[in-house]
Amino acid sequence: MKRLVARRLLLLIPTAWGVATLVFFLIHMIPGDPVEVMLGETAAAADKDLLRTQLGLNDPMPVQYGRFLTGVVRADLGESFFYRAPVASIIGARWTATAKLAVAALLIAIVIALPAGIFAAVRHRTFFDRATMIGALVGVAMPNFWLGPLLILIFSIGLGWLPVSGDESAASIVLPALTLGLGMAAMLSRMTRSSMLEAMNEDYVMTARAKGLPERTVILKHVLRNALLPVITILGLQVGALLSGAIITETVFAWPGLGTLLVGAIQARDYPVVQGCVLVISASYVVVNLLVDLAYAVVDPRVRLEGR
């Protein structure tokens, strides 16, 4: 297990370097000048040149790239052009809100998807099974930028039950978490159902039934445990997508997380903040994949043996 974790952590180094390099050059290729955004197009040329020099934007691109990489190695993401504060502290302040939203959406997805997928498989080809799959299909087909405003119209403007936007109370997280969690629950429930149906036809399940074990024990101990591997895979991918999908949802609900910070930084051409946000999101992907691999090892002993 330790070697498995060590290998995955070592993979973080080339992944972070590749992402950092790609993000650095892509953000500098985007049309627009951060100095003009900060001072306005009518500012004097001398003032623009002075600010550009202070920000290091007049240096050759290789020099800027080397300075950026050196800072990343030292865990220094630089200073924001606009906030005039360290990027790490800005991201740290916003990361909590994004993590809170992601955890809430994940809980909603798991609470809905696992029972629905299990019961749909157990009640295969019944009304409950068909209703669950139709609901899952509708959930997958609804994009976040459509579902979010729809929930606002119904529960905020129409019924007045929940806040429209922001993070000023505990109720503020309900609508954005539902927006993120429902689509994820739809995909997970379909995967749980199909994986359960496949496992229910295996020989070891028929053997367990032939031994006279109660059906509840057969389903929960023998079928569900073996059906969880593909579900964990999808769950890991969805958690990664949750961070990128949160960009749209946070924008719709004005949620003060990394998503709104990243969108604002892109519009303002705040290069250090954009680079920092993307680096944090990509590192989160790697960490989530590491946790998925560890979950494999916990669920399936064969993975632990392969890791030795």
Residue pairs with C-beta under 8 A, 6 or more apart in sequence:
1 294
1 297
1 304
1 307
3 307
3 308
4 293
4 294
4 297
4 307
5 290
5 294
8 286
8 289
8 290
8 293
9 290
11 286
12 283
12 286
15 282
15 286
16 72
16 279
16 282
16 283
16 286
17 69
19 278
19 279
19 282
20 68
20 69
20 72
20 275
20 279
21 65
21 69
23 274
23 275
23 278
23 279
24 64
24 65
24 68
24 275
25 65
27 266
27 269
27 271
27 274
27 275
28 61
28 64
28 271
30 266
30 269
32 269
33 269
34 55
34 57
34 81
34 268
34 269
34 270
34 271
35 48
35 51
35 52
35 55
35 57
36 43
36 48
37 268
37 269
38 51
38 81
38 82
38 268
39 47
39 48
39 51
49 58
52 58
55 81
56 64
56 67
57 64
59 67
68 78
68 275
71 77
71 78
72 279
75 88
76 86
76 88
77 86
77 87
77 88
77 91
77 272
77 275
77 276
77 279
78 86
78 87
78 272
78 275
78 276
79 85
79 86
79 87
79 272
80 86
80 87
80 90
80 265
80 270
80 272
80 273
81 268
81 269
81 270
81 271
81 272
81 273
82 268
82 270
82 273
83 90
83 270
83 273
87 272
87 273
87 275
87 276
88 276
90 261
90 273
90 276
91 258
91 261
91 273
91 276
91 277
91 280
94 256
94 257
94 258
94 260
94 261
95 257
95 258
95 280
97 167
97 255
97 256
97 257
97 258
98 243
98 246
98 250
98 255
98 257
98 258
98 259
100 173
101 173
101 176
101 177
101 180
101 246
101 249
101 250
101 255
101 257
102 180
102 239
102 242
102 243
102 246
104 173
104 177
104 181
105 176
105 177
105 178
105 179
105 180
105 181
105 184
105 242
106 181
106 184
106 239
106 242
107 181
108 177
108 178
108 180
108 181
108 182
108 185
109 181
109 182
109 184
109 185
109 188
109 238
110 185
110 188
110 235
112 181
112 182
112 185
112 189
113 184
113 185
113 186
113 187
113 188
113 189
113 192
114 188
114 189
114 192
114 231
116 132
116 135
116 136
116 185
116 189
116 192
116 193
117 132
117 188
117 189
117 190
117 191
117 192
117 193
117 195
117 196
117 231
118 192
118 193
118 196
118 219
118 224
119 128
119 132
120 128
120 129
120 132
120 133
120 189
120 192
120 193
121 129
121 192
121 193
121 196
121 197
121 200
122 196
122 219
123 129
124 197
129 193
132 189
132 193
133 190
133 193
135 186
136 185
136 186
136 187
136 189
136 190
137 186
138 186
139 182
139 183
139 185
139 186
139 187
140 183
140 186
140 187
140 190
142 182
142 183
143 183
144 179
144 180
144 183
144 245
144 248
144 249
144 252
145 248
145 252
147 179
147 182
147 183
148 175
148 176
148 179
148 248
148 249
148 252
148 253
149 252
151 175
151 178
151 179
152 164
152 165
152 175
152 252
152 253
155 161
155 162
155 174
155 175
156 162
156 163
156 164
156 175
157 164
162 171
162 172
162 174
162 175
163 169
163 171
163 172
163 175
164 253
165 172
165 253
165 254
165 255
166 172
166 253
166 254
166 255
166 256
167 173
167 255
167 256
172 253
175 253
176 249
176 250
176 252
176 253
176 255
179 249
179 252
179 253
180 242
180 245
180 246
180 249
183 245
184 238
184 242
187 234
187 238
188 231
188 234
188 235
188 238
191 230
191 231
191 234
192 227
192 231
195 227
195 228
195 229
195 230
195 231
196 223
196 224
196 227
198 227
199 205
199 222
199 223
199 224
199 226
199 227
200 223
202 226
204 222
204 226
205 218
205 222
205 223
208 217
208 218
208 221
208 222
209 215
209 218
213 222
225 299
228 299
229 296
229 299
229 300
232 292
232 295
232 296
232 299
233 292
235 292
236 288
236 289
236 291
236 292
236 295
239 288
240 284
240 285
240 288
240 289
243 258
243 281
243 284
243 285
244 281
246 255
246 257
246 258
246 259
247 258
247 259
247 262
247 263
248 259
249 255
249 259
250 256
250 257
250 258
250 259
250 260
251 259
251 260
251 263
254 260
258 277
258 280
258 281
261 273
261 277
262 273
262 274
262 277
262 278
264 270
265 273
265 274
265 277
266 274
293 303
296 303
297 303
297 304
297 307
